[in-house]
Amino acid sequence: MPWLLCKREDLSYLDLFRNMLTWKFPHCLKNWQRLRVLSLSSNHLSGIIRSSIGQFPSLTWLDLRDDNFSGEFPQ
């Protein structure tokens, strides 16, 4: 995940669909409290799905299809 993108706290929409990304699940998700839409699908992403993904009060759309994440999806 690019460092500058992690620093953004005002993100509400992030669509990185089919960009051939290869990094692990982003650690900086906790910074994106205003996020409503997150699409990381159809890349080459991997790693454990962070429990913080379930802590976004505004998140209405999450797309992680066709990647290589592991672990259980947090409730």
C-alpha positions, 0 to 999 in steps of 0.5 A: 500500500503506498504510504501516502494513501495510508496517510489519507484520513478523508477517504470515502471511496477507494476502488483499486479493482484489477490493478495487479497489486501485490501487497498484503492486506493494508495495515492502515485501514484504521485511518479510513474511518469515513470509508464507504466503499472499498474495492480491492478485488481482482488483484494479487493481494494476500495476507490475513484479513484484519479485524479492523475491516469490521469496525467501519461504521460507514462502510457499505460496500466491500469487494475482496473477490479474486484475491488470496486473503486468508483467515476468517472475515471478522464480524 
